């Protein structure tokens, strides 16, 4: 029986609920997306910090698991820890919250018919007693997600470069330049999965050219576009080629 992944929109603003069943192959890494997750895996509650590079799941992440994926910048206020302290890490929830509280939550998760919904309930209850995310960081994420430059984003939100960098580390786990790269790669991948030729996807997402997108894919994902699509069961457009196009080109090989 093969692996199966499903997701649905959460009642927690901007979040997504997801479930996974089946084996986790190293060839199908989790790519950076600027998000943080609360996970239920192997009878344990874990937190996945923001990734700055591809994460290769181990055997511990096989089987049935569930998660709630929080939009960039929204999890630190909920979890009570700056995002950069969790960058590229998976940590037990009881390392962040009091042990007795986590043991109670773990007991309830163990009897839940829908683990993803149970994680959503944890997040909603926690949010009711904590300060909401800084709206400024939400504005930063929105600007960068639309492809705005870091300089333009800083100007739009009224912050200097150093202030923006410091606030971004706490909210997203890395500086605005890295977040912009991550979000741009995700835009390009969404376009390619929808059938857009590589060169056109690179241009539309904000890359200089197809070669730029190929470099970003290798740096952030550790693979090629074709390799990633093959590993995740997405067939790229027939006209696509891994051969880089000349700068500014929107044609395919």
Secondary structure, 3 states (H helix, E strand, C coil): CCCEEEEEECCCCCCEEEEEECCCCCCCCECCCCCEEEEEECCEEEEECCCCCCECCCHHHCCCEEEEEECCCCHHHHHCCCHHHCCCCEEEHHHCCCHHHHHHHHHHHHCCCCHHHHHHHHHHHHHHCCCCCCHHHHHHHHHHHCCCCHHHHHHHHCCCHHHHHHHHHHHHCCCHHHHHHHHHHHHHHHHHHCCCCHHHHHHHHCCCCHHHHHHHHHHHHCCCHHHHHHHCCCCCCCCCCCCCCCCCCCCCC
